[in-house]
């Protein structure tokens, strides 16, 4: 199973390459299968997004969506579906590749147990570079204030391209990199040990993987939710004044009346969605890895 620092290494022959390719394939499959929950709970995600950028209650956010009508309810759903599938391929596959490289050069190192987290950190950094443009498009599409100026996906793409990389597609790259790298490190660092603890209590491997994926995603979401709110607020608009991360964070903190409770508004819904999708993805991936040996 990916995430174990004690995996047997070989000399990089065909079998080793096949295992690495399996990791990418299995990650993509788990991501693809977990897109169904993403599609089902997308209105929930959109409710959270409105809370993040408008600092509204659940009732007010739902009222906004109902007023806009069902035609716009799934506006912006394509990027997260695409991200979910490709994310599994890249994140699980690259983490497994990095873990093998690190393990081969640090088999007897005292920090060997931390290698899954370190490999996850590196995979998360690459993930941020690859997927920041998709997240940017998603957040622009979900902001109802852009509906008139940018009514179609094509208009959003054209406008972002005209803005240049820093303020266009790669807006908020720094906080996204921090969120993804730290989140992946926590996920891969805790997933294996938690699964082993749960399985030792007599539960099946599939159930253990689901529970470990659920608990680790909960830890990630609770820890890094403020960064998700910051990213949403930095990426919601196209054009206008472009401010740095520090200035945007200061504005966000003041808009939440300097209260952590308001900063975490919508956090419970995010945790629920994350637990379901990552629990399923983890169980599917671990099962496939076990079958492939």
PALOPA-520889 format. One line per 8 residues: number of its first residue (from 1); for each residue x, y, z of C-alpha. Coordinates in Angstrom, 2 decimals. Each point is the difference from the previous one (the first is absolute). Example, Ala and Ser with C-alpha at 12.3 -4.5 7.8 and 13.67 -1.06 7.14 Angstrom:
<lumgus>
1> 12.30/-4.50/7.80; 1.37/3.44/-0.66 .
</lumgus>
This chain:
<lumgus>
1> 0.00/0.00/0.00; 1.28/3.47/-0.87; 0.99/1.91/3.07; 2.17/-2.72/1.59; 3.68/0.87/0.35; 0.94/-3.68/0.26; -0.97/-1.02/-3.50; 2.43/-2.44/-1.58 .
9> 2.17/1.73/-2.56; 1.55/-1.54/-3.10; 2.40/1.14/-2.67; -2.56/1.90/-2.05; -0.87/-2.88/-2.31; -3.21/-0.41/-2.01; -1.96/-1.27/3.01; 0.90/3.12/2.00 .
17> -1.05/2.24/-2.88; -3.29/-1.90/-0.29; -0.71/0.55/3.71; 0.62/3.71/-0.43; -2.34/0.15/-2.98; -2.58/-1.89/2.03; 0.14/2.71/2.66; -0.93/2.67/-2.56 .
25> -2.72/-2.21/-1.50; -1.46/-0.92/3.38; 0.08/3.61/1.13; -1.84/1.08/-3.15; -2.60/-2.74/0.44; -0.65/0.91/3.63; -0.30/3.66/-0.98; -2.36/-0.79/-2.86 .
33> -2.28/-2.16/2.14; -0.09/2.62/2.74; -1.26/2.63/-2.47; -3.55/-1.31/0.47; -0.19/1.26/3.60; 1.60/3.24/-1.23; -2.76/0.40/-2.60; -2.73/-0.81/2.50 .
41> 1.25/2.38/2.69; 1.04/2.81/-2.36; -2.95/2.20/1.12; 1.33/-0.49/3.53; 3.46/1.09/-1.13; -1.47/3.04/-1.72; -1.84/0.92/3.19; 3.30/-0.11/1.87 .
49> 1.68/2.14/-2.67; -2.66/2.70/0.44; 0.58/-0.07/3.75; 3.74/0.33/-0.55; -0.15/3.05/-2.26; -3.09/1.77/1.40; 0.24/-0.99/3.70; -3.65/-1.05/0.00 .
57> -1.93/-2.60/1.94; -1.07/-3.31/-1.56; -3.56/1.30/-0.28; 1.09/3.12/-1.89; 2.34/-1.94/-2.31; -2.72/-2.51/-0.86; -2.40/2.89/-0.60; 2.43/1.50/-2.53 .
65> 0.24/-3.29/-1.89; -3.77/-0.48/-0.03; -0.49/3.53/-1.30; 2.45/-0.62/-2.86; -1.89/-3.13/-1.01; 0.94/-3.58/-0.92; 1.53/1.05/-3.34; 2.96/1.58/1.79 .
73> 0.23/-2.47/2.85; 2.65/-2.09/-1.75; 1.86/2.90/-1.58; 3.69/-0.69/0.67; -0.37/-3.76/0.54; 2.28/-1.07/-2.88; 3.36/1.13/1.52; -0.44/-1.87/3.32 .
81> -1.07/-3.19/-1.80; 3.05/0.17/-2.24; 2.22/0.90/2.95; -1.33/-2.88/2.07; 0.92/-2.60/-2.63; 3.39/1.44/-0.92; 0.76/0.79/3.63; -0.15/-3.66/0.98 .
89> 2.28/-0.98/-2.87; 2.63/2.61/0.81; -0.16/0.03/3.78; 0.04/-3.73/0.70; 2.31/-0.88/-2.90; 2.55/2.74/0.61; 0.03/-0.57/3.76; 0.71/-3.69/-0.58 .
97> 2.80/0.84/-2.45; 1.58/2.52/2.35; -0.34/-2.40/2.92; 1.88/-2.71/-1.88; 2.77/2.41/-0.92; 0.32/1.24/3.57; -0.19/-3.51/1.48; 2.76/-1.32/-2.25 .
105> 2.43/2.62/1.33; -1.13/0.07/3.64; -0.98/-3.57/0.88; 1.69/0.05/3.41; -0.42/3.67/0.80; -1.55/0.85/3.41; -2.64/2.13/-1.73; -1.11/-2.80/-2.38 .
113> -3.50/0.00/1.52; -0.39/3.62/-1.13; 0.77/-0.78/-3.66; -3.67/-0.49/-1.05; -0.80/3.48/1.32; 3.08/1.47/-1.68; -0.92/-1.63/-3.31; -3.54/1.31/0.42 .
121> 1.34/3.50/0.57; 1.88/-0.14/-3.30; -2.99/-1.43/-1.84; -2.19/2.75/1.43; 2.33/2.69/-1.32; -0.15/-1.43/-3.52; -3.77/-0.38/0.33; -0.33/3.70/0.80 .
129> 1.90/1.05/-3.13; -2.09/-2.28/-2.21; -3.46/0.69/1.43; 0.08/3.66/1.04; -1.34/1.11/-3.45; -2.95/-2.39/0.29; -0.81/1.19/3.51; 0.21/3.60/-1.20 .
137> -2.52/-0.66/-2.78; -2.27/-1.85/2.42; -0.08/2.86/2.52; -0.67/2.62/-2.66; -2.89/-2.03/-1.42; -1.54/-0.59/3.43; -0.05/3.68/0.92; -3.41/1.30/-1.08 .
145> 1.40/3.54/-0.27; 1.82/-1.14/-3.16; -3.08/-1.41/-1.74; -0.70/3.05/-2.16; 3.57/0.97/-0.91; 1.19/-3.59/-0.45; -3.03/-2.09/-0.92; 1.80/-2.97/-1.59 .
153> 3.02/-2.16/0.66; 1.64/1.31/-3.16; -0.38/3.62/1.12; 1.63/-0.85/3.34; 2.94/-1.73/-1.71; 0.56/2.91/-2.37; -0.14/2.57/2.79; 2.39/-1.92/2.25 .
161> 2.48/-0.45/-2.83; -0.03/3.73/-0.61; 0.83/0.68/3.66; 3.39/-1.71/-0.12; 1.08/-3.00/2.13; 0.43/1.68/3.40; -3.41/1.71/0.13; -1.74/-2.34/-2.43 .
169> 0.21/-3.77/0.11; 2.58/-0.12/2.81; -1.64/2.43/2.37; 0.46/-1.22/3.63; 2.68/-2.54/-0.96; 1.91/0.52/3.28; -2.86/-0.81/2.42; -1.14/-2.86/-2.25 .
177> 3.51/-1.48/0.06; 0.13/0.29/3.79; -3.46/-1.56/0.36; 0.62/-2.88/-2.41; 3.53/-0.82/1.16; -0.89/0.04/3.70; -3.30/-1.80/-0.61; 1.67/-2.78/-2.00 .
185> 2.72/-0.36/2.64; -2.62/-0.41/2.75; -2.08/-2.40/-2.10; 2.80/-2.36/-1.00; 1.70/0.29/3.37; -3.10/-1.09/1.92; -1.81/-2.27/-2.47; 2.18/-3.09/0.42 .
193> 0.36/0.06/3.81; -3.71/0.69/0.54; -1.00/-2.78/-2.38; 2.28/-2.43/1.84; -1.45/0.97/3.39; -3.59/-0.44/-1.21; 0.75/-3.28/-1.79; 1.64/-1.34/3.18 .
201> -3.40/0.27/1.67; -1.37/-2.69/-2.30; -1.54/2.10/-2.77; 0.51/-0.85/-3.65; 2.66/1.70/-2.10; -2.62/1.87/-2.04; -1.78/1.37/3.06; 3.32/0.89/1.61 .
209> 1.08/1.93/-3.10; -3.32/1.86/-0.16; 0.21/0.98/3.67; 3.64/1.08/-0.29; -0.81/2.07/-3.10; -2.93/1.59/1.80; 1.97/0.87/3.14; 3.03/1.33/-1.86 .
217> -2.16/2.17/-2.27; -1.72/1.35/3.11; 3.38/0.92/1.48; 1.06/1.68/-3.24; -3.24/1.93/-0.39; -0.05/1.24/3.58; 3.62/1.11/-0.12; 0.09/1.64/-3.41 .
225> -3.55/1.32/-0.47; 1.06/3.65/0.54; 2.36/-0.33/-2.98; -2.89/-1.30/-2.12; -2.05/3.06/0.95; 2.92/2.28/-0.87; 0.42/-1.66/-3.41; -3.71/0.32/-0.81 .
233> 0.04/3.70/0.80; 3.19/0.64/-1.96; -1.27/-1.84/-3.09; -3.65/1.04/-0.11; 0.49/3.12/-2.16; 1.72/0.73/-3.30; 1.56/3.42/-0.46; 0.04/2.91/2.42 .
241> 2.66/0.59/2.62; 2.43/-2.90/0.42; 1.23/-0.27/3.58; 2.49/-2.33/1.61; -0.67/-2.88/2.34; 0.66/1.99/3.18; -2.33/2.84/-0.99; -2.73/-2.44/-1.04 .
249> 0.32/-1.91/3.27; -0.24/3.23/2.01; -3.15/1.01/-1.89; -1.53/-3.45/0.48; 0.79/-0.05/3.73; -1.54/3.43/0.50; -3.08/-0.93/-2.04; -0.50/-2.93/2.41 .
257> 0.15/2.44/2.91; 3.25/-1.69/1.09; -1.95/-3.03/1.21; 1.13/-3.56/-0.71; -3.59/-1.20/0.15; -0.94/2.21/-2.94; 3.15/-0.99/-1.88; -1.12/-3.63/0.25 .
265> -3.49/0.78/-1.28; -1.03/-2.86/-2.30; 2.80/-2.18/1.32; -2.31/-2.75/1.26; -1.43/-0.53/-3.49; 3.48/-0.11/-1.53; 1.11/-2.60/2.53; -3.08/-2.13/-0.74 .
273> 0.61/0.12/-3.76; 3.72/-0.64/0.40; -0.51/-2.96/2.32; -2.34/-1.72/-2.46; 2.09/0.54/-3.15; 3.41/-0.71/1.55; -1.30/-2.97/1.97; -1.26/-1.57/-3.22 .
281> 3.14/0.91/-1.98; 2.29/-1.44/2.69; -1.93/-3.26/0.26; -0.02/-0.50/-3.79; 3.68/0.86/-0.42; 1.22/-2.22/2.85; -2.11/-2.93/-1.24; 1.45/0.28/-3.50 .
289> 3.55/0.30/1.34; -0.47/-3.11/2.12; -1.32/-1.98/-2.96; 2.92/1.00/-2.20; 2.45/-1.00/2.71 .
</lumgus>
